[in-house]
Amino acid sequence: MYMSPLLNIDKTYKEWLTGISEKFRRSQIKAATSVNSEMLKFYWDLGREITEKKSQYQWGNKFFENLSQDLKI
């Protein structure tokens, strides 16, 4: 692995670089948390919507099986 000569000589440079790495990692975690939150909302809403449609319409006994197959398309 390549290491810049500045890493060995300049403490300020090394601290700055470490700070960049930490900020990048925190940003990655925030992004993942945001995505997970949005997906959770989507699946929660989807479950609610499926339940409403199932009770509102008479689409037969194989409703969930058909829906499952159709969502894969």
VOLO-322820 format. One line per 2 residues: their letters; for each residue x, y, z of C-alpha. Coordinates in steps of 0.5 Angstrom, whole numbers, plus 500, padded with zeros to 3 digits. Layout:
BEGIN
A) X Y Z; ...
***
This chain:
BEGIN
MY) 500 500 500; 503 507 498
MS) 504 512 504; 505 519 502
PL) 512 522 505; 507 527 508
LN) 504 522 513; 511 521 516
ID) 513 528 517; 507 533 518
KT) 503 532 524; 498 537 521
YK) 497 533 515; 496 527 518
EW) 491 529 523; 487 533 517
LT) 487 526 513; 484 522 519
GI) 479 528 520; 477 527 512
SE) 477 519 513; 472 520 519
KF) 468 525 516; 467 520 510
RR) 465 514 514; 460 518 518
SQ) 457 521 511; 457 513 509
IK) 453 511 515; 448 517 515
AA) 447 515 508; 445 508 509
TS) 441 510 515; 437 515 511
VN) 436 509 505; 434 504 510
SE) 429 509 513; 426 511 506
ML) 425 503 505; 422 502 511
KF) 417 507 510; 416 504 503
YW) 415 497 506; 410 499 511
DL) 406 503 506; 406 497 501
GR) 403 493 507; 398 498 509
EI) 396 498 501; 396 491 500
TE) 391 490 506; 387 495 504
KK) 386 493 497; 385 486 499
SQ) 379 488 504; 376 493 499
YQ) 376 488 492; 375 481 491
WG) 381 478 488; 380 471 490
NK) 384 466 494; 390 467 490
FF) 391 474 491; 398 474 495
EN) 401 469 490; 399 473 484
LS) 401 479 487; 408 476 489
QD) 409 474 482; 406 480 479
LK) 411 484 483; 417 480 480
I) 416 483 473
***
